[in-house]
Amino acid sequence: MSFASYALAQLAAALRFSSDSPRVRQWRDVLDGLSSGRLTVGSRTPVGGTPAWVTLEVAHGGFATGKYRAGGPLLPHERAWLSALDARTDGSARQTLNQHFLSDAGRQALREMLDTGDYRIDVPEEAALLVVTWLLDRRAHDEAAALVETILPFADRLRFYPRPAARVDDGGDRVHLRSAHEVAASLRELRPQAQVLAMNEALAVWAPLADRAVALWLERVVGERPRLVGGRAIGTLDDEADEAWLARVRAFLADDEAARAQARCTKHQRSKSTYHRLRAGLVTRLRRPLDASERARVLHALAGRLDKHGAPHDEAHRVRRAAELAHASRPTHRAIAEVVAARIEASGEPDDGRPELDATLGPVRAHDATTPVPRAIVGKAQRCLSAPLPTLIARGVLRSGEMLATVAPQRTARVSARHFGDAAGDARVEALYRRVQLAFARRRSLLLLDLQHQTRLRELPWVAALHRTVGAKADEVFVRAARDVLRELAGLHVTTYPQTILPNPLVAELRNLANLAGLDLPFTEEIAADIFMGTFSSKFVQAAQRASERLFGSLYARYYDVDARALGSMHATKSRWGVATYPEYDALCRVRAELAGPCARAVVANGRILEQSQILTTHGLALVTGDLEVEIDAEALAWRAFEDVRRRMARELPRGAIALRNVKNAAYAWRQMLFFLSATDEATQRTFVARVWETERDMPSRLSFQPALVGLDALVRGERFTADGRTWDGGRRFLGWSAGPHWALG
């Protein structure tokens, strides 16, 4: 599929939900840029005339839209500044503001922001003029002039100045998944549940109306209360009616019509419902007396209602109605979410997290009663909880490796910023560097081809100027701190989410921390099969060589037939893109992928090659448990990974892409399981396999997982797979990518 075809498919998918959503606008911009030639997909600089340091708006899949994140319409604080300057708000507004902040008065305003910390950086460009001001204060005039010269060509369209905001709490070791403002906004997006609203309406509106209809007909009963006997109604209705009774009927019908005009509950409108028959009788009686059949229908409905619910004036009926009304008057989830959102906003600055949420999540009082906050709303609100990483994991806030990767930059930024502050002897630059790094972490990655790398923090001209000016090497304390955070993040992922591979954003953070700590750790990211160029960079080979050395002779190495000697003898060559590659490694992965049979589909063929590379590198597991020496309970982690495999393989999924993706993820979890199991002794491995066999009885017959279990059993007993991944007794090597229909789908 071409890039234009992919973008067109994404636009079509977005249009199914809305015609004017931001997603629709983004994909239209992508298509316009591709058709005009203004966008070059796969490049580090996809927008013509724009350097790599400019933060671009990026759509799903890494497609640049052509718009700048630091550009676009003027923001409220910019309009306020322009008003104070008595300047125009036309196309030259940004040029005016950038020039103002280069003046003496503007630099003084920026200096005050640096001193107080009362500013926010949403995109990295907004730090540039703060850095210029700091450089001038340090008398680094040449660096400041060079930086101004670099950014000046974009001064007419980009914000190089920060947004005024109350100082954000540093938080120490605390991190938060979302800001208070973001969480409050998400709570307010919660929509009322139609079924709950209908039920509340039935209890609060239609039940009392039904009682009024019953009471009106009871006034016309002669003798004993009607009842059903053998399916027949026993009782008598008086057809005579005085004017007072008819007036009450008219009032009832008026209230009924008003309720119908805004009804969500439709049960009362059904022609066979008791309420409908009682109401229809009252409507008819206003015009004329009822005939015998009409009177019989009303009498039958009335008797049935009385037998089931009792009369409205009965004590038991009144108690039940009071309880139902109290239930219906409880605040809805939407109303509770609004209260919790208001509490969150009132408890601190909008851009901060919240270190304490107990009072915020206390019961909501309404109608002289208290209602506990529902679990779903508690889960949403806790996303702004500011706490150490283990606490957020224990509270269920961080439920995946991707969520852990989202908060990881907050820990990394504090470590690197502390180094800068200490090296420069200036707390102001520590806060500035931390905020720049956090803003940079929010940049979305581009789709890159030809082994290009994403823009790095040091490539931002103002960050490079800081490094050149401070010019200090990381001291021993800083290195130790970076290593501690590196081990913490890597260890938390492996021990908390043992069934999933390291997500790419977390890989980037681990690599960044390793560089800060002076460690040579070749963490490798997961490559998308549809953009794989057929070759790997040197870090993949380095990771595979280290992993093979540590796993030599292990269950993992025998299961996947890893040849440590072949990996150790590989040599690098220069590729056509000017970076070092290992053709021998590329060929090895390709040969291993083709052992299970040829594949005509390019994406599937790429996926099989990439999976073999992940097997050889262990996707960072060998680095985490080996180089970083993260301590693990290997048997427990292996079992948790297997439980994820079992859960995935038991899912009821239709055949197709979703089922294949589920099998792929199950195979990845199976690989994680094998890695952990390889860290145990043979006796533990045999016990583990026996325990696994016990689960086979619970596996659905439609998904026969037995070949994988037979294969594992054989390998634990010392046997090996054949070249095509089979054992003599029907075992199969479990891989995620398959050339044809996957055997695990039956």
Summary of the structure (lengths in Angstrom):
residues: 746
radius of gyration: 34.3
end to end distance: 29.5
largest distance: 107.2
contacts: 2335
relative contact order: 0.07
helix: 58%
strand: 7%
